[in-house]
Amino acid sequence: MATKTMNLDLVQQMTTNYQTKQLLSILTNTVNPMTFDAKSVWFGLDELKDFIATIEAETAKHPEYGMKDLGVRFYYSAYPASVNWEDPGYETLSKVPSNYEKLHTLIGIPTALINNTNQDFDPADVKTYDGSKPKGVGISIMAENHGELIPPGGNQGTWF
């Protein structure tokens, strides 16, 4: 297995670009003012491995679909206001710190090569194996979120 690397100076430039452009735009926005926002999300390897293993295990239950080139698409997203976290549909947020409200995060959604496109799908729902997005109220899909946001978590251990 090849080690994945990036030039340190390039990583520094890219993270600085985010902090001095996108993050600055968020913090100085007058329409939706924010006092601060997360600049990184940390996920434990065990959580990521479990998510990947679940994608593989659920997909393996349906070999007749020939799903291949599995992956994960990470969507930039933001937590809703914490006043809503007790509402139906928000149950997965019950263990999230309330000071994460309105901050950036990432949501991982499984993908597979469908019709020559890396397409979002739900490995636990064969109706999505053609790339169709589920419809209806209160539907759950396979997704990964709930990493540790920095800030509000401390910057200890971060390089950028």
C-alpha positions in Angstrom: 0.0 0.0 0.0 1.4 3.3 -1.0 1.9 6.0 1.6 -0.2 9.1 0.8 1.7 12.3 1.1 1.3 16.0 0.4 3.9 18.7 0.4 3.8 20.4 3.9 4.0 23.9 2.4 1.1 23.1 0.1 -1.0 21.9 3.1 -0.1 25.0 4.9 -1.1 27.2 2.0 -4.4 25.4 1.5 -5.4 25.6 5.2 -4.3 29.2 5.4 -6.3 29.9 2.2 -9.4 28.5 3.9 -8.8 30.5 7.2 -8.1 33.8 5.4 -10.8 33.5 2.8 -13.7 31.2 3.4 -13.5 31.3 7.2 -12.9 35.0 7.2 -16.0 35.5 5.0 -18.1 33.5 7.4 -16.8 35.5 10.4 -17.4 38.9 8.8 -20.7 38.1 7.2 -23.3 40.7 8.1 -26.3 38.7 6.8 -25.6 35.6 9.1 -23.1 36.9 11.6 -20.9 34.3 13.4 -18.4 35.0 16.2 -16.3 31.9 15.3 -16.6 28.7 13.4 -14.8 25.4 13.3 -11.7 25.1 11.2 -11.3 21.4 11.5 -13.1 18.2 12.3 -11.4 15.2 14.0 -12.7 11.6 13.5 -11.3 8.6 15.4 -9.9 5.9 13.2 -12.1 3.3 14.8 -15.2 5.4 13.9 -14.0 5.7 10.3 -13.1 2.0 10.0 -16.5 1.0 11.4 -18.3 3.3 9.0 -16.3 1.9 6.1 -16.8 -1.7 7.3 -20.5 -1.1 7.6 -20.6 0.2 4.0 -18.8 -2.9 2.8 -20.8 -5.3 4.9 -24.2 -3.9 3.8 -23.2 -3.8 0.2 -21.9 -7.4 0.3 -25.4 -8.5 1.3 -26.5 -7.7 -2.2 -23.9 -9.0 -4.6 -26.5 -9.2 -7.4 -26.2 -5.4 -7.8 -22.4 -5.6 -8.5 -21.6 -2.4 -6.6 -18.0 -1.4 -7.1 -15.6 1.5 -6.5 -17.1 2.2 -3.1 -16.2 5.5 -1.5 -17.3 8.3 0.9 -18.2 11.8 -0.1 -17.8 14.4 2.6 -20.3 17.2 2.5 -19.5 20.5 4.2 -22.4 21.1 6.5 -23.4 23.1 9.6 -25.2 22.0 12.7 -28.7 23.5 13.2 -29.6 25.7 16.2 -29.5 23.6 19.4 -33.1 24.5 20.4 -34.2 22.0 17.8 -32.1 19.1 18.9 -34.9 17.6 21.0 -37.3 17.5 18.0 -38.1 14.3 16.2 -35.5 13.6 13.5 -32.7 15.2 15.5 -32.1 12.2 17.8 -28.5 11.7 16.5 -27.6 15.1 17.8 -28.4 14.2 21.4 -24.8 13.5 22.3 -23.3 16.5 20.4 -22.1 19.4 22.5 -24.6 22.3 22.3 -21.8 24.7 21.6 -21.5 23.0 18.1 -24.7 24.7 17.0 -24.4 26.5 13.7 -20.7 25.5 13.3 -19.2 23.8 10.3 -18.9 20.0 10.2 -18.6 17.2 7.7 -21.1 14.5 6.9 -19.8 11.4 5.1 -22.2 9.7 2.7 -21.4 6.3 1.0 -20.8 6.4 -2.7 -20.5 3.7 -5.4 -19.7 3.8 -9.2 -23.2 3.9 -10.7 -23.6 4.7 -14.4 -20.0 5.8 -14.5 -20.5 8.3 -11.8 -19.4 8.3 -8.1 -23.0 8.4 -6.9 -24.3 8.8 -3.4 -26.3 5.8 -2.2 -27.4 4.1 1.0 -25.9 0.6 1.3 -28.7 -0.5 3.7 -31.4 0.5 1.1 -31.2 -1.4 -2.2 -33.7 1.1 -3.7 -30.8 3.6 -3.8 -28.4 1.2 -5.6 -29.4 2.9 -8.9 -28.5 6.3 -7.4 -32.0 7.3 -6.5 -32.3 9.6 -3.4 -34.9 8.3 -0.9 -38.1 10.3 -0.5 -40.4 10.8 2.4 -40.6 12.3 5.8 -38.4 10.9 8.7 -36.2 8.6 6.5 -32.8 7.8 7.9 -29.8 7.1 5.6 -26.3 5.7 6.3 -24.1 8.7 7.2 -21.1 9.6 9.4 -20.9 12.8 11.4 -20.1 13.8 15.0 -16.4 14.3 14.8 -14.7 16.7 17.3 -14.9 20.3 16.1 -11.9 22.6 16.6 -12.9 25.2 17.7 -14.7 25.0 20.1 -12.4 22.2 21.1 -8.9 23.4 21.9 -6.2 23.7 19.3 -3.9 21.3 21.1 -2.4 18.8 18.7 -3.2 20.8 15.6 -0.5 22.0 13.1 -2.6 24.3 11.0 
